[in-house]
């Protein structure tokens, strides 16, 4: 199960979240995720992200960043979804008035 992996809820994370959260892991953690991904879902984009990150760590071009791999991310903010705000007079667009001399897109209406 993914609960033993370095990133909590790994299987439910979108590619973008994996890409940002993997920055907090060291070489061993990224390698563990790569092995898991290749043995399970084997998503091409995720494998590429993990391989690039692992190579950067191995070459010394990157270091694990500060932060928590289990921190809430925008895709899982933990807040309940609120209904969208209704349009108010202050947020509505300008009033729409029909053209005074026919409709330009209607050839049956002559424009004078």
JOURNOR-V687652 format. One record per backbone hydrogen bond with DSSP energy under -1.0 kcal/mol. CO is the residue of the C=O (numbers start at 1). NH is the residue of the N-H. If there is no record, write none. Layout:
((CO & NH) (CO & NH))
This chain:
((2 & 5) (7 & 10) (9 & 12) (10 & 13) (14 & 18) (15 & 19) (16 & 20) (17 & 21) (18 & 22) (21 & 24) (22 & 25) (23 & 65) (26 & 30) (27 & 31) (28 & 32) (29 & 33) (30 & 34) (31 & 35) (32 & 36) (33 & 37) (34 & 38) (35 & 39) (36 & 40) (37 & 42) (43 & 47) (44 & 48) (45 & 49) (46 & 50) (47 & 51) (48 & 52) (49 & 53) (50 & 54) (51 & 55) (52 & 56) (53 & 57) (54 & 58) (55 & 59) (56 & 61) (56 & 62) (68 & 71) (73 & 76) (88 & 91) (88 & 92) (103 & 106) (106 & 109))
